[in-house]
């Protein structure tokens, strides 16, 4: 399933019609959730769809989540305080 999500994400905005299928997967297990959030973002999902699962993903998959946030750029600016906390925690 993660491979399918990655493939959908590669289509970018052309995969917009798949957003309704992708959206429920943003609440799956952490590995699936990260792939679904990335695919949803690539398919043109707005921040209201993409940002809510990210705090939990930062707890579960900090490295991959941080990369995704970096790819999102300025729209992801709400997440850095949480990211900083996780990175400086002993």
N, CA, C and O atoms as a GROMACS GRO file, in nm:
protein
  360
    1UNK      N    1   0.082  -0.119   0.000
    1UNK     CA    2   0.000   0.000   0.000
    1UNK      C    3   0.087   0.126   0.000
    1UNK      O    4   0.055   0.224  -0.067
    2UNK      N    5   0.198   0.122   0.076
    2UNK     CA    6   0.285   0.241   0.078
    2UNK      C    7   0.343   0.267  -0.060
    2UNK      O    8   0.360   0.383  -0.099
    3UNK      N    9   0.374   0.162  -0.134
    3UNK     CA   10   0.426   0.179  -0.270
    3UNK      C   11   0.321   0.245  -0.358
    3UNK      O   12   0.354   0.330  -0.441
    4UNK      N   13   0.196   0.206  -0.342
    4UNK     CA   14   0.088   0.265  -0.421
    4UNK      C   15   0.072   0.413  -0.386
    4UNK      O   16   0.051   0.496  -0.474
    5UNK      N   17   0.083   0.446  -0.258
    5UNK     CA   18   0.073   0.585  -0.216
    5UNK      C   19   0.189   0.667  -0.271
    5UNK      O   20   0.170   0.781  -0.314
    6UNK      N   21   0.308   0.609  -0.270
    6UNK     CA   22   0.424   0.679  -0.326
    6UNK      C   23   0.405   0.703  -0.476
    6UNK      O   24   0.439   0.809  -0.527
    7UNK      N   25   0.351   0.604  -0.544
    7UNK     CA   26   0.324   0.619  -0.688
    7UNK      C   27   0.220   0.728  -0.713
    7UNK      O   28   0.236   0.809  -0.804
    8UNK      N   29   0.114   0.729  -0.633
    8UNK     CA   30   0.013   0.834  -0.648
    8UNK      C   31   0.076   0.971  -0.624
    8UNK      O   32   0.048   1.066  -0.698
    9UNK      N   33   0.159   0.980  -0.523
    9UNK     CA   34   0.225   1.107  -0.494
    9UNK      C   35   0.311   1.153  -0.609
    9UNK      O   36   0.323   1.273  -0.634
   10UNK      N   37   0.372   1.060  -0.681
   10UNK     CA   38   0.457   1.095  -0.795
   10UNK      C   39   0.378   1.162  -0.907
   10UNK      O   40   0.434   1.237  -0.987
   11UNK      N   41   0.248   1.135  -0.912
   11UNK     CA   42   0.164   1.200  -1.013
   11UNK      C   43   0.134   1.346  -0.978
   11UNK      O   44   0.090   1.423  -1.063
   12UNK      N   45   0.160   1.382  -0.854
   12UNK     CA   46   0.138   1.520  -0.812
   12UNK      C   47  -0.008   1.560  -0.824
   12UNK      O   48  -0.097   1.478  -0.798
   13UNK      N   49  -0.034   1.684  -0.863
   13UNK     CA   50  -0.172   1.734  -0.872
   13UNK      C   51  -0.260   1.653  -0.967
   13UNK      O   52  -0.383   1.658  -0.957
   14UNK      N   53  -0.200   1.578  -1.059
   14UNK     CA   54  -0.280   1.494  -1.149
   14UNK      C   55  -0.351   1.383  -1.072
   14UNK      O   56  -0.446   1.323  -1.123
   15UNK      N   57  -0.307   1.355  -0.950
   15UNK     CA   58  -0.371   1.252  -0.866
   15UNK      C   59  -0.477   1.311  -0.774
   15UNK      O   60  -0.522   1.244  -0.681
   16UNK      N   61  -0.518   1.434  -0.800
   16UNK     CA   62  -0.616   1.500  -0.713
   16UNK      C   63  -0.744   1.419  -0.696
   16UNK      O   64  -0.806   1.423  -0.590
   17UNK      N   65  -0.783   1.348  -0.798
   17UNK     CA   66  -0.907   1.270  -0.788
   17UNK      C   67  -0.894   1.154  -0.689
   17UNK      O   68  -0.995   1.095  -0.649
   18UNK      N   69  -0.773   1.120  -0.648
   18UNK     CA   70  -0.751   1.011  -0.552
   18UNK      C   71  -0.751   1.060  -0.408
   18UNK      O   72  -0.739   0.979  -0.316
   19UNK      N   73  -0.763   1.191  -0.386
   19UNK     CA   74  -0.754   1.243  -0.249
   19UNK      C   75  -0.857   1.182  -0.155
   19UNK      O   76  -0.826   1.156  -0.039
   20UNK      N   77  -0.979   1.157  -0.204
   20UNK     CA   78  -1.081   1.097  -0.117
   20UNK      C   79  -1.043   0.955  -0.075
   20UNK      O   80  -1.083   0.909   0.032
   21UNK      N   81  -0.967   0.887  -0.157
   21UNK     CA   82  -0.920   0.752  -0.125
   21UNK      C   83  -0.801   0.758  -0.030
   21UNK      O   84  -0.788   0.674   0.059
   22UNK      N   85  -0.716   0.856  -0.048
   22UNK     CA   86  -0.596   0.871   0.034
   22UNK      C   87  -0.629   0.920   0.175
   22UNK      O   88  -0.571   0.873   0.273
   23UNK      N   89  -0.721   1.013   0.184
   23UNK     CA   90  -0.751   1.081   0.312
   23UNK      C   91  -0.771   0.986   0.431
   23UNK      O   92  -0.712   1.012   0.536
   24UNK      N   93  -0.849   0.879   0.420
   24UNK     CA   94  -0.867   0.791   0.538
   24UNK      C   95  -0.738   0.722   0.582
   24UNK      O   96  -0.726   0.682   0.698
   25UNK      N   97  -0.643   0.709   0.493
   25UNK     CA   98  -0.517   0.642   0.528
   25UNK      C   99  -0.425   0.729   0.612
   25UNK      O  100  -0.324   0.682   0.663
   26UNK      N  101  -0.460   0.857   0.628
   26UNK     CA  102  -0.380   0.946   0.712
   26UNK      C  103  -0.398   0.917   0.860
   26UNK      O  104  -0.331   0.979   0.944
   27UNK      N  105  -0.487   0.825   0.894
   27UNK     CA  106  -0.506   0.786   1.034
   27UNK      C  107  -0.462   0.642   1.058
   27UNK      O  108  -0.489   0.587   1.165
   28UNK      N  109  -0.395   0.580   0.962
   28UNK     CA  110  -0.348   0.442   0.974
   28UNK      C  111  -0.224   0.434   1.062
   28UNK      O  112  -0.191   0.531   1.131
   29UNK      N  113  -0.156   0.320   1.060
   29UNK     CA  114  -0.033   0.306   1.138
   29UNK      C  115   0.070   0.409   1.091
   29UNK      O  116   0.057   0.461   0.980
   30UNK      N  117   0.172   0.439   1.172
   30UNK     CA  118   0.266   0.547   1.140
   30UNK      C  119   0.332   0.536   1.003
   30UNK      O  120   0.350   0.638   0.936
   31UNK      N  121   0.368   0.417   0.960
   31UNK     CA  122   0.434   0.403   0.830
   31UNK      C  123   0.338   0.437   0.716
   31UNK      O  124   0.373   0.508   0.622
   32UNK      N  125   0.217   0.385   0.727
   32UNK     CA  126   0.115   0.412   0.625
   32UNK      C  127   0.073   0.559   0.631
   32UNK      O  128   0.054   0.623   0.527
   33UNK      N  129   0.059   0.611   0.752
   33UNK     CA  130   0.014   0.749   0.771
   33UNK      C  131   0.110   0.846   0.705
   33UNK      O  132   0.067   0.941   0.639
   34UNK      N  133   0.240   0.825   0.722
   34UNK     CA  134   0.338   0.914   0.662
   34UNK      C  135   0.328   0.910   0.510
   34UNK      O  136   0.330   1.015   0.445
   35UNK      N  137   0.317   0.791   0.452
   35UNK     CA  138   0.304   0.778   0.307
   35UNK      C  139   0.175   0.844   0.258
   35UNK      O  140   0.173   0.907   0.153
   36UNK      N  141   0.068   0.829   0.335
   36UNK     CA  142  -0.060   0.889   0.296
   36UNK      C  143  -0.055   1.041   0.303
   36UNK      O  144  -0.105   1.109   0.214
   37UNK      N  145   0.006   1.095   0.407
   37UNK     CA  146   0.017   1.241   0.420
   37UNK      C  147   0.102   1.297   0.306
   37UNK      O  148   0.067   1.399   0.247
   38UNK      N  149   0.212   1.230   0.274
   38UNK     CA  150   0.298   1.275   0.164
   38UNK      C  151   0.223   1.269   0.030
   38UNK      O  152   0.233   1.361  -0.050
   39UNK      N  153   0.148   1.162   0.007
   39UNK     CA  154   0.071   1.149  -0.118
   39UNK      C  155  -0.040   1.253  -0.125
   39UNK      O  156  -0.065   1.311  -0.230
   40UNK      N  157  -0.107   1.275  -0.013
   40UNK     CA  158  -0.215   1.374  -0.008
   40UNK      C  159  -0.161   1.513  -0.038
   40UNK      O  160  -0.221   1.590  -0.113
   41UNK      N  161  -0.047   1.545   0.021
   41UNK     CA  162   0.016   1.675  -0.005
   41UNK      C  163   0.054   1.688  -0.152
   41UNK      O  164   0.027   1.791  -0.214
   42UNK      N  165   0.115   1.585  -0.207
   42UNK     CA  166   0.158   1.589  -0.348
   42UNK      C  167   0.040   1.599  -0.442
   42UNK      O  168   0.049   1.660  -0.549
   43UNK      N  169  -0.073   1.539  -0.403
   43UNK     CA  170  -0.192   1.540  -0.487
   43UNK      C  171  -0.270   1.671  -0.474
   43UNK      O  172  -0.379   1.684  -0.529
   44UNK      N  173  -0.214   1.766  -0.402
   44UNK     CA  174  -0.278   1.897  -0.392
   44UNK      C  175  -0.362   1.917  -0.269
   44UNK      O  176  -0.442   2.010  -0.262
   45UNK      N  177  -0.345   1.828  -0.169
   45UNK     CA  178  -0.419   1.845  -0.045
   45UNK      C  179  -0.382   1.975   0.023
   45UNK      O  180  -0.265   2.014   0.024
   46UNK      N  181  -0.480   2.043   0.080
   46UNK     CA  182  -0.449   2.170   0.146
   46UNK      C  183  -0.398   2.145   0.287
   46UNK      O  184  -0.402   2.033   0.338
   47UNK      N  185  -0.349   2.251   0.349
   47UNK     CA  186  -0.288   2.237   0.482
   47UNK      C  187  -0.386   2.183   0.586
   47UNK      O  188  -0.345   2.112   0.678
   48UNK      N  189  -0.514   2.216   0.572
   48UNK     CA  190  -0.613   2.167   0.668
   48UNK      C  191  -0.620   2.014   0.665
   48UNK      O  192  -0.655   1.952   0.766
   49UNK      N  193  -0.589   1.954   0.551
   49UNK     CA  194  -0.588   1.809   0.540
   49UNK      C  195  -0.454   1.749   0.581
   49UNK      O  196  -0.450   1.643   0.644
   50UNK      N  197  -0.348   1.815   0.546
   50UNK     CA  198  -0.214   1.759   0.559
   50UNK      C  199  -0.153   1.779   0.698
   50UNK      O  200  -0.084   1.690   0.747
   51UNK      N  201  -0.176   1.892   0.761
   51UNK     CA  202  -0.109   1.922   0.887
   51UNK      C  203  -0.158   1.844   1.009
   51UNK      O  204  -0.075   1.808   1.092
   52UNK      N  205  -0.288   1.815   1.026
   52UNK     CA  206  -0.332   1.750   1.150
   52UNK      C  207  -0.260   1.619   1.186
   52UNK      O  208  -0.233   1.598   1.304
   53UNK      N  209  -0.228   1.531   1.092
   53UNK     CA  210  -0.160   1.408   1.132
   53UNK      C  211  -0.011   1.426   1.164
   53UNK      O  212   0.050   1.338   1.224
   54UNK      N  213   0.047   1.539   1.127
   54UNK     CA  214   0.192   1.554   1.140
   54UNK      C  215   0.245   1.555   1.282
   54UNK      O  216   0.352   1.499   1.305
   55UNK      N  217   0.179   1.617   1.381
   55UNK     CA  218   0.235   1.611   1.517
   55UNK      C  219   0.255   1.468   1.567
   55UNK      O  220   0.358   1.438   1.626
   56UNK      N  221   0.159   1.382   1.544
   56UNK     CA  222   0.174   1.242   1.584
   56UNK      C  223   0.284   1.173   1.507
   56UNK      O  224   0.354   1.088   1.560
   57UNK      N  225   0.298   1.209   1.381
   57UNK     CA  226   0.405   1.150   1.300
   57UNK      C  227   0.542   1.194   1.349
   57UNK      O  228   0.638   1.117   1.342
   58UNK      N  229   0.551   1.315   1.398
   58UNK     CA  230   0.678   1.360   1.454
   58UNK      C  231   0.719   1.273   1.572
   58UNK      O  232   0.837   1.245   1.591
   59UNK      N  233   0.621   1.231   1.650
   59UNK     CA  234   0.652   1.144   1.764
   59UNK      C  235   0.695   1.005   1.718
   59UNK      O  236   0.783   0.944   1.779
   60UNK      N  237   0.632   0.955   1.612
   60UNK     CA  238   0.657   0.818   1.567
   60UNK      C  239   0.769   0.805   1.464
   60UNK      O  240   0.844   0.707   1.466
   61UNK      N  241   0.781   0.901   1.376
   61UNK     CA  242   0.875   0.892   1.263
   61UNK      C  243   0.943   1.027   1.243
   61UNK      O  244   0.924   1.091   1.139
   62UNK      N  245   1.021   1.070   1.339
   62UNK     CA  246   1.076   1.206   1.340
   62UNK      C  247   1.157   1.238   1.215
   62UNK      O  248   1.138   1.344   1.156
   63UNK      N  249   1.245   1.150   1.173
   63UNK     CA  250   1.331   1.181   1.057
   63UNK      C  251   1.252   1.200   0.930
   63UNK      O  252   1.267   1.301   0.862
   64UNK      N  253   1.167   1.102   0.897
   64UNK     CA  254   1.088   1.110   0.774
   64UNK      C  255   0.988   1.226   0.780
   64UNK      O  256   0.962   1.292   0.680
   65UNK      N  257   0.932   1.248   0.898
   65UNK     CA  258   0.836   1.358   0.913
   65UNK      C  259   0.905   1.493   0.896
   65UNK      O  260   0.849   1.584   0.836
   66UNK      N  261   1.025   1.504   0.949
   66UNK     CA  262   1.101   1.629   0.936
   66UNK      C  263   1.133   1.656   0.789
   66UNK      O  264   1.127   1.771   0.744
   67UNK      N  265   1.166   1.552   0.715
   67UNK     CA  266   1.192   1.569   0.571
   67UNK      C  267   1.066   1.617   0.500
   67UNK      O  268   1.072   1.709   0.418
   68UNK      N  269   0.952   1.557   0.532
   68UNK     CA  270   0.826   1.598   0.471
   68UNK      C  271   0.795   1.744   0.504
   68UNK      O  272   0.753   1.820   0.416
   69UNK      N  273   0.814   1.783   0.629
   69UNK     CA  274   0.791   1.922   0.668
   69UNK      C  275   0.882   2.016   0.591
   69UNK      O  276   0.839   2.123   0.548
   70UNK      N  277   1.007   1.977   0.574
   70UNK     CA  278   1.101   2.058   0.497
   70UNK      C  279   1.058   2.074   0.354
   70UNK      O  280   1.074   2.181   0.295
   71UNK      N  281   1.005   1.968   0.296
   71UNK     CA  282   0.957   1.974   0.158
   71UNK      C  283   0.835   2.065   0.146
   71UNK      O  284   0.813   2.127   0.041
   72UNK      N  285   0.756   2.073   0.252
   72UNK     CA  286   0.637   2.157   0.250
   72UNK      C  287   0.674   2.305   0.256
   72UNK      O  288   0.599   2.390   0.209
   73UNK      N  289   0.790   2.335   0.314
   73UNK     CA  290   0.836   2.473   0.320
   73UNK      C  291   0.758   2.558   0.419
   73UNK      O  292   0.708   2.506   0.519
   74UNK      N  293   0.746   2.689   0.392
   74UNK     CA  294   0.682   2.782   0.485
   74UNK      C  295   0.543   2.742   0.535
   74UNK      O  296   0.511   2.773   0.650
   75UNK      N  297   0.460   2.676   0.455
   75UNK     CA  298   0.329   2.637   0.509
   75UNK      C  299   0.337   2.545   0.631
   75UNK      O  300   0.241   2.535   0.707
   76UNK      N  301   0.450   2.480   0.650
   76UNK     CA  302   0.465   2.389   0.763
   76UNK      C  303   0.526   2.457   0.885
   76UNK      O  304   0.571   2.389   0.978
   77UNK      N  305   0.528   2.588   0.886
   77UNK     CA  306   0.597   2.662   0.993
   77UNK      C  307   0.536   2.641   1.131
   77UNK      O  308   0.601   2.673   1.231
   78UNK      N  309   0.415   2.589   1.142
   78UNK     CA  310   0.355   2.565   1.272
   78UNK      C  311   0.419   2.446   1.344
   78UNK      O  312   0.409   2.436   1.466
   79UNK      N  313   0.484   2.358   1.272
   79UNK     CA  314   0.539   2.237   1.332
   79UNK      C  315   0.676   2.253   1.397
   79UNK      O  316   0.706   2.177   1.489
   80UNK      N  317   0.762   2.348   1.356
   80UNK     CA  318   0.897   2.353   1.414
   80UNK      C  319   0.907   2.356   1.565
   80UNK      O  320   1.000   2.294   1.617
   81UNK      N  321   0.819   2.422   1.642
   81UNK     CA  322   0.835   2.414   1.788
   81UNK      C  323   0.831   2.269   1.838
   81UNK      O  324   0.910   2.231   1.924
   82UNK      N  325   0.740   2.189   1.785
   82UNK     CA  326   0.731   2.048   1.824
   82UNK      C  327   0.857   1.974   1.779
   82UNK      O  328   0.911   1.892   1.853
   83UNK      N  329   0.903   2.003   1.659
   83UNK     CA  330   1.023   1.939   1.606
   83UNK      C  331   1.144   1.975   1.692
   83UNK      O  332   1.226   1.888   1.724
   84UNK      N  333   1.157   2.102   1.729
   84UNK     CA  334   1.268   2.145   1.814
   84UNK      C  335   1.266   2.073   1.948
   84UNK      O  336   1.370   2.029   1.998
   85UNK      N  337   1.148   2.060   2.006
   85UNK     CA  338   1.135   1.991   2.134
   85UNK      C  339   1.184   1.847   2.122
   85UNK      O  340   1.258   1.799   2.208
   86UNK      N  341   1.141   1.779   2.016
   86UNK     CA  342   1.181   1.640   1.999
   86UNK      C  343   1.331   1.626   1.974
   86UNK      O  344   1.394   1.532   2.023
   87UNK      N  345   1.387   1.718   1.899
   87UNK     CA  346   1.529   1.709   1.865
   87UNK      C  347   1.620   1.741   1.983
   87UNK      O  348   1.733   1.693   1.989
   88UNK      N  349   1.571   1.822   2.078
   88UNK     CA  350   1.655   1.860   2.192
   88UNK      C  351   1.625   1.776   2.317
   88UNK      O  352   1.690   1.794   2.420
   89UNK      N  353   1.528   1.686   2.308
   89UNK     CA  354   1.494   1.600   2.421
   89UNK      C  355   1.601   1.495   2.440
   89UNK      O  356   1.648   1.435   2.343
   90UNK      N  357   1.642   1.472   2.566
   90UNK     CA  358   1.744   1.372   2.593
   90UNK      C  359   1.690   1.233   2.588
   90UNK      O  360   1.764   1.137   2.609
   0.00000   0.00000   0.00000
